[in-house]
Amino acid sequence: MRSKRKLSKLIILCCTTAIILSSAQFQGLASKNAPAILDTTQQVTGRFANPQLLYTLRAHSGTVKSLAFSPEGRVLASGGGDNDGHIYLWDTVKGRKKGIVNRAHKTAVESLLISPDGQNLISCSNDNSINIWNLRNNEFLRSFVAHSTNVMSLAVTPDSKVLVSGAIDGIRVWDLLQRRPLATLVKYDNLIHSVAISPDGQTLASGDSKGVIKLWNLSTGKVIRGYVAHSDAVSSLIFSQNGQTLISASRDRTIRLWNLNAATLERTLTGHSDWVNAIAVHPNGEILASAGRDGAKIWNLTTGELVTSLYAHTDWVSAVAFSPDGQTLATGGFDKRVYLWKSE
């Protein structure tokens, strides 16, 4: 982080200076055939055109709302929804339960992540809290309780030092090393549903209930740009590996790719017939997985084509995650199950 002093002095930054643009104003809608600016190191050769179901993981008593792989990919964490506030840890090689955090939260685990250094498991919940565990020794470290409403999303910087939480009552920034609050970027700004941090750790993206995306300078806490990206809540955000593209998913049934350098909407992916709940990008930067009310789908990001749909779940799919090596896809849903899929 470039300036912790500046950040720590930010108590509340109102966003009245933010420039809010419509998606058309963001820079005229590009043709659906326009190439996306993405990491394209190799062609998508049907790697996930016909993924094979590897394991079915059963333990949750309610919806599986969140998934996260450890950096080496051998552990998968899954967070329960509804009144199932448990977090399960799974051995992805053997396909069996490795551990459990009983009653990690009082209510649904809305989001969870494993820090890039593999040290910490961090989760947030409808019970307004953020909890942190040390994965090395299974020790509970700290609970952040500054939010007054549902905490919906988490993001961490690549160096594992700074955590950002998005909640119904706004955005907060936390020092993970000292385990203390750093700043409140905004309060009660259209109800924050999703947050993501760029690969260089400098830019924060937030998405709210009205479909507005904002880009923030994470060092200063100031809004860089804002625009109306969707016609409904922005449910999920993710940056491409090179940080040049931001991908957003929404309850308006669409997934959109934004070229941040040129300030253009590069592509809109249409194929879901209902809410899109979550998205994940394959490590090669060319494949996207999406979770929706109508199932899980695999997309070719280079062409924008729908590659395949996965129908193992018997109810809404609410979470997706790729393993770091790109060989495994995890999906979780309202049917209380986690499925592990293997690429061809």
C-alpha positions as CSV (number, residue, x, y, z in Angstrom):
1,M,0.0,0.0,0.0
2,R,1.4,3.4,-1.0
3,S,0.1,5.4,1.9
4,K,-1.3,3.8,5.0
5,R,-1.3,7.2,6.8
6,K,-3.6,8.7,4.2
7,L,-5.9,5.7,4.4
8,S,-6.0,5.5,8.2
9,K,-7.2,9.1,8.4
10,L,-10.2,8.3,6.2
11,I,-13.1,8.1,8.6
12,I,-15.9,8.5,6.2
13,L,-15.6,9.5,2.5
14,C,-18.8,10.5,1.0
15,C,-19.1,9.8,-2.7
16,T,-20.7,13.0,-3.8
17,T,-17.8,13.8,-6.0
18,A,-18.1,10.5,-7.9
19,I,-19.0,10.8,-11.5
20,I,-21.8,8.3,-12.2
21,L,-22.2,7.4,-15.8
22,S,-24.7,5.1,-17.6
23,S,-23.1,2.1,-19.3
24,A,-23.7,3.7,-22.6
25,Q,-21.9,6.9,-21.4
26,F,-19.1,4.8,-20.0
27,Q,-18.2,4.6,-23.7
28,G,-20.8,3.6,-26.2
29,L,-21.8,0.0,-26.2
30,A,-19.3,-2.0,-28.2
31,S,-20.3,-4.6,-30.7
32,K,-20.8,-8.1,-29.3
33,N,-18.1,-9.2,-31.8
34,A,-15.5,-6.8,-30.5
35,P,-12.5,-8.6,-29.0
36,A,-12.2,-8.5,-25.2
37,I,-8.9,-7.2,-23.7
38,L,-8.1,-10.3,-21.6
39,D,-5.1,-12.5,-20.7
40,T,-5.0,-14.8,-23.7
41,T,-1.9,-17.0,-23.4
42,Q,-3.5,-20.0,-25.2
43,Q,-6.5,-21.0,-27.1
44,V,-9.5,-22.4,-25.3
45,T,-9.5,-25.9,-26.7
46,G,-12.5,-27.4,-25.1
47,R,-10.8,-27.8,-21.7
48,F,-14.1,-27.4,-20.0
49,A,-16.4,-28.1,-22.9
50,N,-17.4,-31.4,-21.2
51,P,-16.1,-31.3,-17.6
52,Q,-16.4,-34.6,-15.7
53,L,-18.1,-34.8,-12.2
54,L,-15.3,-35.9,-9.9
55,Y,-16.8,-35.7,-6.4
56,T,-20.1,-34.8,-4.7
57,L,-19.5,-33.2,-1.2
58,R,-22.3,-33.5,1.3
59,A,-22.3,-32.0,4.8
60,H,-24.1,-28.6,4.7
61,S,-27.7,-28.5,6.1
62,G,-28.5,-25.4,4.0
63,T,-27.5,-23.5,0.9
64,V,-23.8,-23.4,0.0
65,K,-23.3,-19.7,-0.7
66,S,-19.5,-19.3,-0.9
67,L,-16.4,-21.3,-2.0
68,A,-12.7,-20.7,-1.9
69,F,-9.6,-22.8,-2.8
70,S,-6.3,-22.6,-0.9
71,P,-3.4,-21.3,-2.9
72,E,-2.0,-24.8,-3.5
73,G,-5.5,-26.1,-4.4
74,R,-5.6,-29.0,-2.0
75,V,-8.2,-27.5,0.3
76,L,-11.6,-26.1,-0.5
77,A,-13.6,-24.0,2.0
78,S,-17.4,-23.9,1.7
79,G,-19.7,-21.6,3.6
80,G,-23.3,-22.4,4.4
81,G,-26.3,-20.2,3.9
82,D,-29.6,-19.7,5.6
83,N,-29.2,-20.9,9.2
84,D,-26.3,-23.1,8.4
85,G,-23.4,-20.9,9.6
86,H,-20.8,-23.6,9.3
87,I,-17.7,-23.6,7.2
88,Y,-16.4,-26.9,5.9
89,L,-12.9,-27.6,4.7
90,W,-12.5,-30.3,2.1
91,D,-9.6,-32.4,0.8
92,T,-9.9,-31.8,-2.9
93,V,-7.6,-34.7,-3.8
94,K,-9.5,-37.4,-1.9
95,G,-12.9,-35.7,-2.1
96,R,-13.7,-35.9,1.6
97,K,-14.2,-33.6,4.6
98,K,-11.0,-32.4,6.2
99,G,-12.4,-30.1,8.9
100,I,-15.2,-27.9,10.1
101,V,-15.7,-24.6,11.8
102,N,-18.8,-25.1,13.8
103,R,-21.1,-22.1,14.0
104,A,-18.6,-19.9,12.3
105,H,-21.4,-17.4,12.1
106,K,-24.9,-17.1,13.6
107,T,-26.5,-16.9,10.2
108,A,-25.5,-17.4,6.5
109,V,-21.9,-17.2,5.5
110,E,-22.2,-14.7,2.6
111,S,-18.6,-14.8,1.4
112,L,-15.3,-16.3,2.4
113,L,-11.8,-16.3,1.1
114,I,-8.4,-17.8,1.9
115,S,-5.6,-15.2,1.9
116,P,-3.1,-15.4,-1.0
117,D,-0.4,-16.4,1.5
118,G,-2.5,-19.3,2.7
119,Q,-2.3,-18.1,6.3
120,N,-5.9,-17.0,7.0
121,L,-9.5,-18.1,6.4
122,I,-11.8,-15.0,6.4
123,S,-15.5,-15.1,6.3
124,C,-18.4,-12.6,6.5
125,S,-22.1,-13.0,7.3
126,N,-25.6,-11.8,7.7
127,D,-24.8,-11.5,11.4
128,N,-22.9,-8.3,10.5
129,S,-19.5,-9.8,11.5
130,I,-16.2,-10.7,9.8
131,N,-14.3,-13.6,11.3
132,I,-10.6,-14.6,10.8
133,W,-8.9,-18.0,11.5
134,N,-5.3,-19.0,11.2
135,L,-5.3,-22.0,8.8
136,R,-1.9,-23.2,10.0
137,N,-2.9,-24.0,13.5
138,N,-6.8,-23.7,13.3
139,E,-6.7,-20.8,15.8
140,F,-9.5,-18.2,15.9
141,L,-7.8,-14.8,15.5
142,R,-10.3,-12.0,15.5
143,S,-13.8,-10.9,14.8
144,F,-14.5,-7.5,13.1
145,V,-17.9,-6.2,14.2
146,A,-18.0,-2.6,12.9
147,H,-20.6,-3.2,10.3
148,S,-24.2,-2.7,11.4
149,T,-25.8,-4.7,8.7
150,N,-25.3,-7.8,6.5
151,V,-21.7,-8.1,5.2
152,M,-22.1,-9.4,1.6
153,S,-18.6,-9.6,0.1
154,L,-14.8,-9.7,0.9
155,A,-11.7,-9.0,-1.1
156,V,-8.0,-9.0,0.0
157,T,-4.9,-7.4,-1.6
158,P,-2.4,-9.8,-3.3
159,D,0.1,-9.2,-0.4
160,S,-2.5,-10.4,2.1
161,K,-2.1,-7.3,4.2
162,V,-5.4,-5.4,3.6
163,L,-9.0,-6.6,3.6
164,V,-12.0,-4.9,2.1
165,S,-15.6,-5.7,3.1
166,G,-18.7,-4.6,1.3
167,A,-22.0,-4.5,3.2
168,I,-25.4,-3.1,3.2
169,D,-24.1,-0.2,5.3
170,G,-21.1,0.5,3.0
171,I,-17.4,-0.3,2.5
172,R,-14.8,-0.8,5.2
173,V,-11.0,-1.4,5.0
174,W,-9.1,-3.5,7.5
175,D,-5.4,-4.0,8.4
176,L,-4.9,-7.8,8.4
177,L,-1.4,-7.7,10.0
178,Q,-2.5,-5.5,13.0
179,R,-6.1,-6.9,12.7
180,R,-7.6,-3.4,13.1
181,P,-9.9,-1.1,11.1
182,L,-8.2,1.3,8.7
183,A,-11.0,3.3,7.1
184,T,-14.7,3.6,6.1
185,L,-14.8,4.5,2.4
186,V,-18.6,5.1,2.2
187,K,-21.7,4.6,4.3
188,Y,-25.1,3.6,3.1
189,D,-24.4,4.0,-0.6
190,N,-27.0,2.0,-2.4
191,L,-26.2,-1.2,-0.5
192,I,-22.9,-2.8,-1.5
193,H,-23.3,-6.4,-2.8
194,S,-19.8,-7.1,-4.2
195,V,-16.2,-6.0,-4.0
196,A,-13.0,-6.9,-5.8
197,I,-9.4,-5.8,-5.8
198,S,-7.1,-5.5,-8.8
199,P,-4.0,-7.8,-9.2
200,D,-1.7,-4.9,-8.3
201,G,-3.6,-4.1,-5.2
202,Q,-4.2,-0.5,-6.1
203,T,-7.8,-0.4,-7.3
204,L,-11.0,-1.5,-5.6
205,A,-14.2,-2.2,-7.5
206,S,-17.6,-2.1,-5.8
207,G,-21.0,-3.1,-7.1
208,D,-24.3,-2.0,-5.5
209,S,-28.0,-2.9,-5.4
210,K,-28.8,-0.4,-8.2
211,G,-26.3,-1.8,-10.7
212,V,-23.7,0.9,-10.1
213,I,-20.0,0.0,-10.2
214,K,-17.4,2.3,-8.7
215,L,-13.7,2.2,-9.0
216,W,-11.7,3.4,-6.0
217,N,-8.0,4.3,-5.4
218,L,-7.4,2.0,-2.5
219,S,-4.4,4.0,-1.2
220,T,-6.3,7.3,-1.0
221,G,-9.8,6.0,-0.6
222,K,-11.1,8.3,-3.4
223,V,-13.5,7.4,-6.2
224,I,-11.8,7.2,-9.6
225,R,-14.9,6.6,-11.6
226,G,-18.5,5.4,-11.3
227,Y,-21.0,4.2,-13.9
228,V,-24.4,2.5,-14.1
229,A,-23.3,-1.0,-15.3
230,H,-26.5,-3.1,-14.8
231,S,-30.2,-2.6,-14.4
232,D,-30.2,-4.6,-11.1
233,A,-27.9,-5.5,-8.3
234,V,-24.2,-6.3,-9.1
235,S,-23.9,-9.7,-7.5
236,S,-20.2,-10.5,-8.3
237,L,-17.1,-8.7,-9.6
238,I,-13.7,-10.0,-10.7
239,F,-10.6,-8.5,-12.3
240,S,-8.7,-10.2,-15.2
241,Q,-5.2,-11.3,-14.4
242,N,-3.6,-8.2,-16.1
243,G,-6.0,-5.8,-14.3
244,Q,-7.2,-4.4,-17.7
245,T,-10.7,-5.9,-17.6
246,L,-13.3,-5.9,-14.9
247,I,-16.0,-8.6,-15.2
248,S,-19.4,-8.0,-13.5
249,A,-22.4,-10.3,-13.0
250,S,-25.9,-9.1,-12.1
251,R,-29.4,-10.1,-11.2
252,D,-30.4,-8.6,-14.5
253,R,-29.3,-11.9,-16.0
254,T,-26.1,-10.6,-17.7
255,I,-22.4,-10.8,-17.4
256,R,-20.4,-7.8,-18.7
257,L,-16.7,-7.2,-19.5
258,W,-15.4,-3.7,-19.0
259,N,-12.1,-2.5,-20.6
260,L,-10.7,-0.3,-17.9
261,N,-7.9,1.3,-19.9
262,A,-10.2,2.4,-22.8
263,A,-13.2,2.9,-20.6
264,T,-15.4,0.8,-22.8
265,L,-18.0,-2.0,-22.4
266,E,-16.3,-4.7,-24.4
267,R,-18.9,-7.5,-24.3
268,T,-22.2,-8.6,-22.7
269,L,-22.6,-12.3,-22.1
270,T,-26.3,-13.4,-22.3
271,G,-27.4,-16.9,-21.7
272,H,-28.7,-17.0,-18.2
273,S,-32.5,-16.9,-17.9
274,D,-32.5,-15.6,-14.3
275,W,-30.2,-14.0,-11.7
276,V,-26.4,-14.6,-12.0
277,N,-25.2,-15.1,-8.5
278,A,-21.4,-15.6,-8.9
279,I,-18.6,-15.7,-11.4
280,A,-15.0,-17.1,-11.4
281,V,-12.2,-16.8,-14.0
282,H,-10.0,-19.7,-14.9
283,P,-6.3,-19.1,-14.2
284,N,-5.6,-18.9,-18.0
285,G,-7.8,-15.9,-18.2
286,E,-9.8,-17.4,-21.1
287,I,-12.6,-19.3,-19.4
288,L,-15.4,-18.0,-17.1
289,A,-17.7,-20.0,-14.9
290,S,-21.0,-18.5,-13.7
291,A,-23.5,-19.6,-11.2
292,G,-27.2,-18.7,-11.6
293,R,-30.7,-19.6,-10.7
294,D,-30.8,-21.7,-13.9
295,G,-27.6,-23.6,-13.2
296,A,-23.8,-23.2,-13.8
297,K,-22.4,-22.2,-17.2
298,I,-18.9,-22.2,-18.8
299,W,-18.0,-19.3,-21.2
300,N,-15.2,-18.7,-23.6
301,L,-14.1,-15.1,-22.7
302,T,-12.2,-14.6,-26.0
303,T,-15.2,-15.2,-28.2
304,G,-18.0,-14.6,-25.7
305,E,-19.5,-17.9,-26.6
306,L,-21.4,-20.2,-24.1
307,V,-19.3,-23.4,-24.0
308,T,-21.5,-25.6,-21.9
309,S,-24.0,-25.8,-19.0
310,L,-23.7,-28.0,-15.9
311,Y,-26.9,-29.5,-14.6
312,A,-25.9,-31.6,-11.6
313,H,-27.5,-29.3,-9.1
314,T,-31.2,-29.8,-8.5
315,D,-31.7,-26.2,-7.3
316,W,-30.1,-22.7,-7.8
317,V,-26.4,-22.6,-8.1
318,S,-25.0,-19.9,-5.8
319,A,-21.2,-20.2,-5.8
320,V,-18.3,-21.1,-8.2
321,A,-14.5,-21.3,-7.9
322,F,-11.6,-22.5,-10.0
323,S,-8.6,-24.3,-8.4
324,P,-5.3,-22.4,-8.8
325,D,-4.0,-24.9,-11.3
326,G,-7.2,-24.6,-13.4
327,Q,-7.9,-28.4,-13.3
328,T,-10.9,-28.3,-11.0
329,L,-14.1,-26.3,-10.8
330,A,-16.2,-26.2,-7.7
331,T,-19.9,-25.3,-7.6
332,G,-22.2,-25.0,-4.7
333,G,-25.9,-24.5,-4.5
334,F,-29.3,-24.4,-2.8
335,D,-29.4,-28.2,-2.9
336,K,-26.8,-28.2,0.0
337,R,-24.2,-29.8,-2.2
338,V,-20.7,-29.0,-3.5
339,Y,-19.7,-30.5,-6.7
340,L,-16.1,-30.8,-7.9
341,W,-15.7,-31.0,-11.7
342,K,-12.5,-32.1,-13.5
343,S,-11.4,-30.6,-16.9
344,E,-10.9,-33.0,-19.8
